Amino acid sequence: MAKETLSITDNRTGKQYEIPIEEGGVIRAAALRDIKTSAEDFGLMSYDPAFTNTASCRSRITFIDGDKGILRYRGYPIEELAEKSNYIEVAYLIVKGELPDRKHYAAWESNITTHTMIHENVKKFMEGFRYDAHPMGMLVSTIGALSTFYPEAAQINDLESRRLQTRRLIGKVPTLAAFAYRHTRGLPYVYPQNDLSYTGNFLSMLFRMAERDYKPNPILERALDVLFILHADHEQNCSANAMRSVGSSQVDPYSAVAAATAALYGPLHGGANEAVIRMLVEIGSPKNVPDFIKGVKEGKRRLMGFGHRVYKNYDPRAKIVKKIAYEVFDVTGRNPLIDISLELERIALEDDYFVSRKLYPNVDFYTGVTYQAMGFPMEMFPVLFAIPRTSGWMAQWAEMVRDPEQKIARPRQVYIGEQTRHWTPIEHRPEPTMREDAVSDQI
Ligand code: ACO
């Protein structure tokens, strides 16, 4: 049988090394440290900006095969969960590792529901934001502020504390999200209502006006629930990596979730669907699509909602969202921007630029038009992403905390700056003080 090892010859010294291959295709980067030219040599290290080929953890939560377009949570295909499950059950699955039985489902749902209320001072804290504050900025700060309300959350090695903070966060994030939205609208906050579903309650906190009994539209409630399922986790993406990296300092989970939420705010991550809508509005009509695509191919623009670091095939979530979009349009009326999206997709999938680079629609390509049809302003899109992703972040965090191999995350660098120099008084410094290219590197 072939050996599960990698043989390396260091041509600088002629020495040979044998490195174990683990898990069917992984080598430990630390094994490279033994490859040295002398005893004083630091040893080899790998250089991997943006971690394109570096695993930072071993995980049991989410599996993605980007080439085949497969996504599974704890082994369950995303298509099955989206069709048969609901977000609350999926959150349980992601956090606990198994689907709940009836008793555990009821306890979990009740625990989440009873944690939807927020401290009145959190509400006052949110009132302090400017009238036009971006709801995602409000969410980032308010989640961080929760750590001051629950100082016991610092006990990250305490299982019961971890469980409590997980229930609190999954319960409270929709309330914070809805309050952020109402703040930007100048509307009074609507308190949580326990007899509604997780998603139904969220819709109530967002959209309830003066009705005696607010009844969310069941199709929109289900559509949002499925969108929540699709966004619950996505293995080591930018925000999960932020969650793990910040959490590895052993800070409390509220601070780490605030960092993960901040990562999600960026246009290359959770902000992409907002960018998609801005792009569609700018294109204006399906007839302008060819010109736009030409600009993308010339490198002037990016086709937002296309491409993915991991998926080199159709994002399986995008297929489901496209279907949901039409279900939502049956209730709300068709969002005319969908025609531009369809034309962009049609042309891009036939064009060699996109085909050769394996650029396909990602989850964000159709979520924006769907959310917009449901009445959400664009600023709420990343917030809608953060709500379900909270369960994924908490699962990633708990896995990291329990993993004996994990330590404080601290990458290496390849230093390319100046060697030792000595300070000179300002009047003796030559002009210019720095090379031009070095100056342009500065903030
Ligand atoms: N439009 C046009 N060209 C693109 C796009 C795009 N959306 N995405 C990638 N490319 C091109 C790049 O220019 C590059 O071409 P080159 O080889 O000629 O230089 C090639 O495809 C590879 O692209 P990279 O940027 O190296 O791919 P990377 O894995 O770093 O980026 C990312 C992935 C950030 C998602 C990128 O595809 C992108 O910017 N897409 C648009 C933003 C977006 O939709 N983000 C949402 C991601 S999903 C999520 O976070 C939930």
Residues whose N, C-alpha, C, O or C-beta is under 5 A from the ligand:
A	BS01	ACO	P267 L268 H269 G270 A272 V296 R301 R302 L303 M304 G305 F306 G307 H308 R309 R357 N362 D364
